[in-house]
């Protein structure tokens, strides 16, 4: 019963507060992704915000509609999985990421 009330309230006509929260979260997480601050977390928040608030309610208002919302979600998920770049604030705070490729087991020479 609690979940249905939450969904009914989210989809109801009085979503001004949720729209404001959605826009603030989107702007803050977009700026954090732009400068590379806590990139995986902020990109995940951005993707979730777009998927939860923009897509079902406002996707038709966007210039390209649903494909633009889906593309933005896909880019945010990709950035959250790839992580920060070399010139991000995360790289300065936590150090650059280093990829180590092990040589593994060599085959015996015959």
Residue pairs with C-beta under 8 A, 6 or more apart in sequence:
10 18
11 56
15 57
18 53
19 53
22 49
22 52
22 53
22 54
25 45
25 46
25 49
26 46
26 49
26 50
26 53
26 54
28 42
29 42
29 43
29 45
29 46
29 49
30 46
32 38
32 39
32 42
33 39
33 42
33 43
33 46
33 76
33 79
35 88
35 89
36 84
36 85
36 87
36 88
36 89
36 90
36 91
37 88
37 89
37 90
38 90
39 79
39 80
39 83
39 84
39 88
39 90
40 80
40 81
40 83
40 84
41 80
43 76
43 77
43 79
43 80
44 76
44 77
44 80
46 76
47 73
47 76
47 77
47 80
50 69
50 72
50 73
50 76
51 73
54 62
54 69
55 66
55 69
55 70
55 73
59 65
59 66
59 68
59 69
60 66
62 68
62 69
83 90
83 97
84 90
84 91
84 97
85 91
86 96
91 97
